[in-house]
Amino acid sequence: MPVKEEISGTALFKKELIYTDYEVRSQNAMCVNESTLDKPLRVNFKYALLGVFFGILLVKGEVISWFRIQEMFKLQSFHMYGIIGSAVVVGMISVALIKKFKAKSIEKENIHLEAKPFHKGQVFGGLIFGLGWAITGACPGPLYALIGTGATVILITLLSAVAGTWVYGRFRDKLPH
Amino acid sequence: MLEWLKQPWPWYIAGPLIGLTVPALLLLGNKTFGISSSLRHICAISIPAKISYFRYDWKKEAWNLFFVGGVLLGGIIAATWLTNAAPVQVNPQLSEELAGYGITDYSNIVPAGLFSWPALFTLRGFVMIVVGGFLVGFGTRYAGGCTSGHSIMGLSNLQWPSLVATCCFMIGGFVMTWLILPYILQL
């Protein structure tokens, strides 16, 4: 009997996995894996390499600097506006070109971009993140890079951010969306 | 060349290169740029606690964790080999104001008076390090993305909800900086 129960339990879990996988896609569309290919784990090292490049940019562009973020919100420096603005322009042109030429990934897959549906979380959550951003002077990317630069206490900030994410997940169904 | 690389890079170099991360991820493997989702994957791996939001096949999203691992490594590389000893240049208005709160140490990339292990055990440091981090984690997930996922990826893909989110990030930041942070810094 326990064996049978375990089997049905696994089946239930799998069914739920499929459901939440869909949820990851629909509710979290900005940061998901659009690829449907099942690749071995080692293929992911190319993303680590790109991450290294991105991390160096965050440090050398001083995006990780608490002072630069303060200057941005106090309108004392153009630097961060220049960074984000030029990044968005380059990103827009790139995405437009990818769409226009229907470019494929190097894994020969059609590149697919999910539309981001509006929900109230973008307002409430956005405001809450903004409050935190101005305190820590770091959004999630810089948190990782800062730890790398030797500001090890930021590990506590990262763990606290993980805790914040967990609390959101726990009370998600009670929050307005 | 190396000497030049060791200086802080101007926005018109760093910004466009950051923007190129978007097509690079798409072309490398059909991945949309975003960092805060890594926090969700960490929850899903370590403490899913039967919460449906954290029960999904996180191995499929492992690329995101490789990416942020790379970001951390990039931080190590930049701080070890691509740095000069010059203190951070700060707008004189800002440094004058910060001096009023006892923040005068510009030798580190983060202000040591606010973000250091000894500071963690002060009320001000606790609010800055722990409460700030919590707001970042909670807010980004509630908003469904952060500066990378919404402000860079979402705007690149012309998504108006991402513009709403970005405006709210900025409003939250302005409110904190102008109305609340002065009280926190006084703690």
Interface residues (C-beta under 8 A of the other chain):
Chain A: F13 E16 L17 Y19 T20 D21 E23 V24 Q27 N28 A29 M30 C31 V32 N33 E34 S35 L37 K39 L41 V43 N44 F45 K46 Y47 A48 L49 L50 G51 V52 F53 F54 G55 I56 L57 L58 V59 K60 G61 E62 V63 I64 S65 W66 F67 I69 Q70 E71 M72 F73 K74 Q76 S77 F78 H79 M80 G82 I83 I84 G85 S86 A87 V88 V89 V90 G91 M92 S94 V95 L97 I98 A103 S105 I106 E107 E109 N110 I111 H112 L113 E114 A115 K116 P117 F118 H119 G121 Q122 V123 F124 G125 G126 L127 I128 F129 G130 L131 G132 W133 A134 I135 T136 G137 A138 C139 P140 G141 L143 Y144 A145 L146 I147 G148 T149 G150 A151 T152 V153 I154 I156 T157 L158 L159 S160 A161 V162 A163 G164 T165 W166 V167 Y168 G169 R170 R172 L175
Chain B: L5 P8 W9 W11 Y12 I13 A14 G15 P16 L17 I18 G19 L20 T21 V22 P23 A24 L25 L26 L27 L28 G29 N30 K31 T32 F33 G34 I35 S36 S37 S38 L39 R40 I42 C43 I47 A49 I51 S52 Y53 F54 R55 Y56 D57 K59 K60 E61 A62 W63 N64 F66 F67 V68 G69 G70 V71 L72 L73 G74 G75 I76 I77 A78 A79 L82 V88 V90 N91 Q93 L94 Y106 N108 I109 V110 P111 L114 F115 S116 W117 A119 L120 V127 M128 I129 V130 V131 G132 G133 F134 L135 V136 G137 F138 G139 T140 R141 Y142 A143 G144 G145 C146 T147 S148 G149 H150 S151 I152 M153 G154 L155 S156 N157 L158 Q159 W160 P161 S162 V164 A165 T166 C167 C168 F169 M170 I171 G172 G173 F174 V175 M176 T177 W178 I180 L181 I184
